[in-house]
Amino acid sequence: MHTYKKLFASLLASTSTLLISPSLLAAPVVLELDYEIPVQKNQVAFVPFAGDSVLSPIVLNDLSKTELKITSQNLPQQPHNSSELAGTLPVWQSMGIPYLVVGNTRSNRGKIVTNYEVIDVKSGRVIEGKQSLTADNNKDSMRYAGHVIADKVYELITGVPGDFSGRIAYIEEVGTGKGKVSRLKVMDADGENAKTITEVTGSIFSPTWSPDGNRIAYSVQRDQSYPVIYVQNVSGGGARALTPFAGSNLSPAFSPDGSTILFSSSFEGSADIYEMSVSGGQPRRITNWPSSEVQPSYAPDGKSFVFVSDRAGFNKPQIYRYEFGSGRTSKVSSSGYATSPQFSSDGSKIAFLNGRSAAIMNSNGAITANLGNTGIDEAPSFSPNGKRVVYASTQGGKGVLTIKSLNGGESFGKSGQGVIRSPVWSSSPQ
């Protein structure tokens, strides 16, 4: 068993709006300045939204963790929509900041409506027009709305969807032996708002998100029993046992359409990879080698999956790919010890455990990033847009979740109680 475990809100966009009308461009612009505007190296100026004290700090914090350099300091004025910039655009242009974010909030029938604009300062153009989002007036909805706005602002500037509105599931363990208590927790992508989804006396393994971000599958092993895979709605409700088989049932992985689950099980002998409907039923065995095959993970296109096998020798696990169409299997990894593979959302990269170091390789097996020894032998998990990863480690005797940018953004960590394991990043709930 030890060896086995070791292997093992609506967004509405109007039409684009010109910031300055032709008549204004034709008229002379007179600027009266009593101080010098500092030229800044930031890429985004953010003016806190009018009428708001909740959303703006969340948006600012989210964007500050990316490769975009954002500031809300030393701004020449506090406009809250593009029309308020009509006579002062040259002032903003003199600052050398390419983008400006402005907005305002208002209450409407018990809900909070936020209108905001991302302005290309050089041209004065509002990128894709005014954006609007409506949220319920409560803490959770407002936090989520802030993350959604940050996602959209990031996308309007970079062309890549943001990853702030996804959530991170992870396991927190306290105690040892028969007294061990494991909690499956979910937090926002900024490391805040952590909540316990389920708690068991025993161990929880390998949580994984459904593609729509509404369900989590995970394994539970209680004292003197086999690990069983459960599926649970994140919003509430009891967990449903999916694999009541007399064997070690571990490492569930949802298919891209959410209809099936891959998992590893030893209920027919050595550990093999099986596929079954999320609604239950009889599993279909896919691998049937004399070695142990574990930790499956679907490719984003659903046409193949990667998994780990020790067929190369004892304590020499490698990552392989299985193709559904042909049934062909090929080795992907090239290092001496490779486990825990997980694809990026575009299928171009695979996060994995390289020996005792968290690492990333391309789809051909070449290592592109080595994140170092985390102390607990676990692989990283990609954010939805593949620009960041989250991984667990031990620092100073405490369990820590680290969110690391892969393209020059800020990295940060969040500590918890006991041991923290197996963080995995979801897409935005649908």
C-alpha positions as CSV (number, residue, x, y, z in Angstrom):
1,M,0.0,0.0,0.0
2,H,2.9,2.3,0.8
3,T,4.4,1.9,-2.7
4,Y,1.0,2.4,-4.3
5,K,0.4,5.7,-2.4
6,K,3.9,6.8,-3.2
7,L,3.2,6.6,-6.9
8,F,0.3,7.8,-6.3
9,A,-23.0,38.1,-12.5
10,S,-23.7,38.6,-16.0
11,L,-21.0,40.3,-18.1
12,L,-22.4,42.5,-20.8
13,A,-20.3,44.4,-23.4
14,S,-21.7,47.3,-25.3
15,T,-20.2,48.6,-28.5
16,S,-16.9,50.3,-28.4
17,T,-17.0,53.9,-27.3
18,L,-14.7,56.8,-28.4
19,L,-13.4,58.6,-25.4
20,I,-13.1,62.0,-27.2
21,S,-15.5,63.3,-29.8
22,P,-14.2,64.7,-33.1
23,S,-15.4,68.2,-32.0
24,L,-13.3,68.0,-28.9
25,L,-10.3,66.9,-30.8
26,A,-10.7,69.9,-33.1
27,A,-10.8,72.4,-30.2
28,P,-7.7,73.6,-28.5
29,V,-7.0,71.9,-25.2
30,V,-5.9,74.1,-22.4
31,L,-4.3,72.4,-19.4
32,E,-3.8,74.2,-16.1
33,L,-1.4,72.2,-13.9
34,D,0.0,73.3,-10.6
35,Y,2.2,70.2,-10.2
36,E,4.3,68.0,-12.3
37,I,2.8,64.6,-13.4
38,P,5.3,61.8,-12.6
39,V,6.1,59.4,-15.4
40,Q,5.4,55.9,-14.2
41,K,6.6,52.5,-15.2
42,N,3.3,50.9,-14.4
43,Q,1.2,49.5,-17.2
44,V,-2.3,50.0,-15.6
45,A,-3.7,52.9,-13.6
46,F,-6.7,51.8,-11.5
47,V,-9.1,54.4,-10.1
48,P,-11.2,52.9,-7.3
49,F,-14.8,52.6,-8.4
50,A,-17.2,55.4,-7.3
51,G,-19.7,54.3,-4.6
52,D,-17.7,51.1,-3.8
53,S,-15.5,49.9,-0.9
54,V,-15.6,46.2,-1.5
55,L,-14.9,45.4,-5.2
56,S,-12.0,47.8,-5.9
57,P,-9.6,46.3,-3.3
58,I,-10.2,42.8,-4.7
59,V,-9.7,43.9,-8.3
60,L,-6.5,45.8,-7.4
61,N,-5.1,42.9,-5.4
62,D,-5.9,40.4,-8.1
63,L,-4.2,42.4,-10.9
64,S,-1.2,43.2,-8.7
65,K,-0.3,39.5,-8.6
66,T,0.0,39.3,-12.4
67,E,2.8,40.5,-14.8
68,L,0.8,43.7,-15.2
69,K,2.2,46.5,-13.1
70,I,-0.8,48.3,-11.6
71,T,-1.1,51.4,-9.5
72,S,-3.8,53.5,-7.9
73,Q,-1.3,56.0,-6.5
74,N,-0.3,59.5,-7.7
75,L,-3.1,59.8,-10.2
76,P,-3.9,63.2,-11.6
77,Q,-7.7,62.9,-11.1
78,Q,-10.3,60.3,-10.0
79,P,-12.6,59.8,-13.1
80,H,-15.3,57.2,-12.8
81,N,-16.3,57.0,-16.5
82,S,-14.6,57.8,-19.8
83,S,-16.7,61.0,-20.4
84,E,-15.0,62.6,-17.4
85,L,-11.7,62.4,-19.2
86,A,-12.7,64.5,-22.1
87,G,-10.4,67.5,-21.4
88,T,-7.6,65.8,-19.6
89,L,-6.5,62.9,-21.7
90,P,-3.1,64.5,-22.5
91,V,-2.4,64.6,-18.7
92,W,-2.9,60.8,-18.5
93,Q,-0.8,60.3,-21.7
94,S,2.0,62.3,-20.1
95,M,2.2,59.7,-17.3
96,G,3.3,57.0,-19.7
97,I,0.7,54.4,-18.5
98,P,-0.9,52.5,-21.4
99,Y,-4.2,51.5,-19.7
100,L,-6.6,53.1,-17.3
101,V,-9.5,51.3,-15.5
102,V,-12.4,53.4,-14.2
103,G,-15.9,52.5,-13.0
104,N,-18.8,53.0,-10.6
105,T,-21.3,51.0,-8.6
106,R,-24.9,51.6,-7.7
107,S,-27.7,49.7,-6.0
108,N,-30.7,48.5,-8.0
109,R,-33.5,46.5,-6.4
110,G,-31.3,45.0,-3.8
111,K,-28.5,44.1,-6.2
112,I,-25.2,45.9,-6.9
113,V,-24.6,47.0,-10.5
114,T,-21.0,47.8,-11.5
115,N,-20.2,49.6,-14.7
116,Y,-16.5,49.8,-15.7
117,E,-14.3,50.7,-18.6
118,V,-10.7,49.8,-19.7
119,I,-9.3,52.7,-21.6
120,D,-6.4,52.6,-24.1
121,V,-4.7,55.8,-22.9
122,K,-2.7,56.5,-26.1
123,S,-5.8,56.4,-28.4
124,G,-8.5,57.3,-25.9
125,R,-10.5,54.3,-26.9
126,V,-12.6,52.3,-24.5
127,I,-11.6,48.6,-25.2
128,E,-14.8,46.7,-26.2
129,G,-17.0,49.4,-24.7
130,K,-18.5,49.7,-21.3
131,Q,-18.7,46.5,-19.2
132,S,-21.5,45.8,-16.8
133,L,-21.9,43.2,-14.0
134,T,-24.7,42.6,-11.5
135,A,-24.2,40.9,-8.2
136,D,-26.2,40.0,-5.1
137,N,-25.5,42.3,-2.2
138,N,-23.7,39.8,0.1
139,K,-20.1,39.1,0.9
140,D,-19.6,35.9,-1.2
141,S,-21.3,37.4,-4.3
142,M,-19.4,40.6,-4.1
143,R,-16.0,38.8,-3.6
144,Y,-16.8,36.7,-6.7
145,A,-17.9,39.8,-8.7
146,G,-14.6,41.4,-7.9
147,H,-12.7,38.4,-9.2
148,V,-14.8,38.3,-12.4
149,I,-14.1,42.0,-13.0
150,A,-10.4,41.3,-12.5
151,D,-10.6,38.4,-15.0
152,K,-12.3,40.6,-17.6
153,V,-9.9,43.6,-17.1
154,Y,-6.9,41.2,-17.5
155,E,-8.4,39.7,-20.7
156,L,-9.2,43.1,-22.3
157,I,-5.6,44.1,-21.8
158,T,-3.7,40.9,-22.5
159,G,-6.1,38.9,-24.7
160,V,-5.9,36.0,-22.3
161,P,-8.8,35.2,-19.8
162,G,-7.9,35.8,-16.2
163,D,-7.8,33.1,-13.6
164,F,-9.0,35.0,-10.5
165,S,-12.6,33.7,-10.4
166,G,-11.5,30.0,-10.2
167,R,-11.1,28.4,-6.8
168,I,-8.5,26.2,-5.2
169,A,-9.4,23.0,-3.4
170,Y,-6.9,21.4,-1.0
171,I,-6.5,19.0,1.9
172,E,-5.7,20.0,5.4
173,E,-4.6,17.3,7.8
174,V,-4.2,17.5,11.6
175,G,-3.3,14.7,14.0
176,T,-1.8,11.3,13.3
177,G,-2.7,7.6,13.2
178,K,-6.2,6.8,14.2
179,G,-6.6,10.4,15.4
180,K,-5.9,12.0,12.0
181,V,-8.6,14.4,10.8
182,S,-8.6,15.5,7.2
183,R,-10.6,18.4,5.8
184,L,-11.3,19.1,2.2
185,K,-11.3,22.9,1.9
186,V,-11.9,25.4,-0.9
187,M,-10.6,29.0,-1.1
188,D,-10.6,31.8,-3.6
189,A,-7.7,32.2,-6.0
190,D,-6.3,35.1,-3.9
191,G,-5.9,32.8,-0.9
192,E,-8.8,34.2,1.0
193,N,-12.3,33.0,1.9
194,A,-11.4,29.4,2.8
195,K,-14.3,27.1,3.7
196,T,-14.4,23.4,4.7
197,I,-16.4,21.2,2.3
198,T,-16.1,17.9,4.1
199,E,-14.3,16.5,7.2
200,V,-13.4,12.9,7.9
201,T,-11.5,10.9,10.5
202,G,-8.9,9.4,8.2
203,S,-7.3,10.5,5.0
204,I,-8.5,12.4,1.9
205,F,-6.6,12.0,-1.3
206,S,-6.4,13.6,-4.7
207,P,-9.3,16.0,-5.1
208,T,-10.2,17.0,-8.6
209,W,-12.6,19.5,-10.0
210,S,-15.4,18.9,-12.6
211,P,-15.0,21.1,-15.7
212,D,-17.9,23.3,-14.7
213,G,-16.3,24.1,-11.3
214,N,-19.3,22.9,-9.4
215,R,-18.3,19.4,-8.2
216,I,-15.2,17.8,-6.6
217,A,-14.2,14.1,-6.8
218,Y,-11.8,12.8,-4.1
219,S,-10.8,9.6,-2.3
220,V,-11.4,8.8,1.4
221,Q,-9.7,6.2,3.4
222,R,-11.0,5.5,6.9
223,D,-9.4,3.2,9.5
224,Q,-9.1,-0.4,8.3
225,S,-10.9,0.2,5.0
226,Y,-10.1,0.6,1.3
227,P,-10.0,4.1,-0.3
228,V,-13.4,5.0,-1.8
229,I,-14.0,7.7,-4.4
230,Y,-16.7,10.2,-3.7
231,V,-18.3,13.0,-5.8
232,Q,-19.7,16.1,-4.0
233,N,-21.3,19.4,-5.0
234,V,-19.2,22.3,-3.7
235,S,-22.3,24.4,-3.0
236,G,-23.6,21.8,-0.4
237,G,-25.2,18.4,-0.1
238,G,-23.8,15.0,0.9
239,A,-21.0,13.2,-0.8
240,R,-21.9,10.3,-3.1
241,A,-19.8,7.1,-3.2
242,L,-18.8,6.3,-6.7
243,T,-16.5,3.3,-6.3
244,P,-17.7,0.8,-3.6
245,F,-15.2,-1.8,-4.8
246,A,-12.9,-3.9,-2.6
247,G,-9.7,-2.3,-3.7
248,S,-7.6,0.9,-3.5
249,N,-9.7,3.4,-5.5
250,L,-7.7,6.5,-6.0
251,S,-6.8,9.5,-8.3
252,P,-10.2,10.4,-9.9
253,A,-10.1,12.7,-13.0
254,F,-13.1,14.2,-14.8
255,S,-13.3,14.0,-18.6
256,P,-13.4,17.4,-20.3
257,D,-17.2,17.2,-20.8
258,G,-17.7,16.1,-17.2
259,S,-19.6,12.8,-18.1
260,T,-17.0,10.2,-17.1
261,I,-14.2,9.7,-14.6
262,L,-10.9,8.0,-14.9
263,F,-9.4,6.5,-11.7
264,S,-7.0,3.8,-10.6
265,S,-8.2,0.7,-8.7
266,S,-6.8,-2.6,-7.5
267,F,-10.1,-4.4,-7.1
268,E,-9.2,-6.8,-9.9
269,G,-5.6,-7.4,-8.9
270,S,-2.8,-5.0,-9.5
271,A,-3.6,-1.3,-9.8
272,D,-5.0,-0.4,-13.2
273,I,-6.7,2.5,-14.9
274,Y,-10.5,2.4,-15.2
275,E,-13.2,4.7,-16.8
276,M,-16.8,4.9,-15.6
277,S,-19.8,7.2,-15.8
278,V,-20.0,10.0,-13.3
279,S,-23.5,8.7,-12.4
280,G,-22.0,5.3,-11.5
281,G,-22.3,1.9,-13.0
282,Q,-19.8,-0.7,-14.1
283,P,-16.2,0.6,-14.7
284,R,-14.3,-0.3,-17.9
285,R,-10.7,-1.4,-17.4
286,I,-8.3,0.4,-19.8
287,T,-4.9,-0.7,-18.8
288,N,-4.0,-4.4,-18.0
289,W,-0.3,-4.6,-17.4
290,P,1.3,-6.7,-14.7
291,S,2.7,-3.5,-13.2
292,S,0.9,-0.8,-11.2
293,E,-0.8,2.0,-13.2
294,V,-2.1,5.0,-11.3
295,Q,-2.8,8.8,-11.4
296,P,-4.7,9.2,-14.7
297,S,-5.3,12.7,-16.1
298,Y,-7.4,13.5,-19.2
299,A,-5.9,15.6,-22.0
300,P,-8.0,18.8,-22.5
301,D,-9.3,17.5,-25.9
302,G,-10.4,14.2,-24.3
303,K,-8.7,12.1,-26.9
304,S,-6.0,10.7,-24.6
305,F,-4.9,10.7,-21.0
306,V,-1.6,10.5,-19.1
307,F,-0.9,8.2,-16.2
308,V,1.9,6.8,-14.1
309,S,3.3,3.2,-14.3
310,D,6.2,1.4,-12.6
311,R,6.6,-1.0,-15.5
312,A,10.2,0.2,-16.0
313,G,11.1,-1.2,-12.6
314,F,10.5,-0.9,-8.9
315,N,10.6,2.7,-7.7
316,K,11.2,3.9,-11.2
317,P,7.7,5.4,-12.1
318,Q,7.3,7.1,-15.4
319,I,4.5,9.0,-17.1
320,Y,2.8,7.5,-20.2
321,R,0.1,8.6,-22.6
322,Y,-2.8,6.4,-23.7
323,E,-4.7,7.3,-26.9
324,F,-8.4,6.3,-26.9
325,G,-8.7,6.1,-30.6
326,S,-5.9,3.7,-31.3
327,G,-5.3,2.2,-27.9
328,R,-1.6,3.0,-28.3
329,T,0.5,3.8,-25.2
330,S,3.7,5.8,-25.3
331,K,6.2,7.0,-22.7
332,V,6.2,10.8,-22.1
333,S,8.6,11.5,-19.3
334,S,12.4,11.3,-19.6
335,S,13.5,11.8,-16.0
336,G,14.3,8.9,-13.6
337,Y,11.3,9.4,-11.4
338,A,8.1,11.1,-12.7
339,T,4.7,11.0,-11.1
340,S,1.5,13.1,-10.6
341,P,0.9,14.4,-14.1
342,Q,-1.6,17.2,-14.8
343,F,-2.2,19.0,-18.1
344,S,-2.4,22.7,-18.6
345,S,-5.8,23.9,-20.0
346,D,-4.3,24.2,-23.6
347,G,-2.6,20.8,-23.4
348,S,0.8,22.2,-24.1
349,K,2.3,21.6,-20.7
350,I,2.2,18.9,-18.0
351,A,2.9,19.7,-14.3
352,F,4.4,16.7,-12.5
353,L,6.7,15.5,-9.7
354,N,10.2,15.2,-10.9
355,G,12.0,13.1,-8.3
356,R,11.3,15.2,-5.2
357,S,10.8,18.5,-7.1
358,A,7.7,20.1,-8.5
359,A,8.3,20.6,-12.2
360,I,6.7,21.4,-15.5
361,M,7.4,19.8,-18.9
362,N,6.1,20.3,-22.4
363,S,3.9,17.7,-24.0
364,N,7.0,16.0,-25.5
365,G,8.6,15.4,-22.1
366,A,11.2,18.2,-22.0
367,I,11.4,19.9,-18.6
368,T,10.6,23.7,-19.0
369,A,10.5,24.7,-15.3
370,N,11.8,23.2,-12.0
371,L,10.0,24.7,-9.0
372,G,12.2,22.9,-6.4
373,N,11.8,20.5,-3.5
374,T,8.5,21.3,-1.7
375,G,9.2,18.9,1.2
376,I,6.1,16.8,0.7
377,D,6.6,15.2,-2.7
378,E,3.7,16.8,-4.5
379,A,3.3,18.2,-8.0
380,P,1.9,21.6,-8.9
381,S,-1.5,22.4,-10.4
382,F,-2.1,24.8,-13.2
383,S,-4.4,27.8,-13.0
384,P,-7.1,27.9,-15.7
385,N,-5.1,30.1,-18.1
386,G,-1.8,28.2,-17.4
387,K,-0.1,31.4,-16.3
388,R,0.3,30.4,-12.7
389,V,0.5,27.2,-10.6
390,V,-0.3,26.3,-7.0
391,Y,1.5,23.8,-4.9
392,A,1.8,22.6,-1.3
393,S,5.0,22.7,0.8
394,T,6.2,22.7,4.4
395,Q,7.9,25.8,5.6
396,G,9.0,26.3,9.2
397,G,6.9,23.3,10.3
398,K,3.7,24.8,8.8
399,G,1.8,23.7,5.7
400,V,1.9,26.4,3.1
401,L,0.1,26.8,-0.2
402,T,2.2,28.7,-2.8
403,I,0.7,30.4,-5.8
404,K,3.5,31.1,-8.3
405,S,3.4,33.1,-11.5
406,L,5.1,31.5,-14.5
407,N,5.4,34.8,-16.5
408,G,6.8,37.4,-14.1
409,G,3.9,38.1,-11.8
410,E,4.1,38.1,-8.0
411,S,4.2,34.8,-6.1
412,F,2.7,34.5,-2.7
413,G,1.9,31.9,0.0
414,K,-0.9,31.1,2.5
415,S,-0.2,29.0,5.6
416,G,-2.7,26.7,7.3
417,Q,-3.1,24.3,10.2
418,G,-1.2,21.0,10.1
419,V,-0.2,19.5,6.8
420,I,-1.5,20.9,3.5
421,R,-1.7,18.6,0.5
422,S,-2.9,18.3,-3.1
423,P,-4.1,21.8,-4.1
424,V,-5.9,21.9,-7.4
425,W,-7.2,24.9,-9.3
426,S,-10.7,25.0,-10.8
427,S,-12.1,27.0,-13.7
428,S,-14.8,29.5,-13.0
429,P,-18.1,28.0,-11.9
430,Q,-20.6,27.9,-14.7
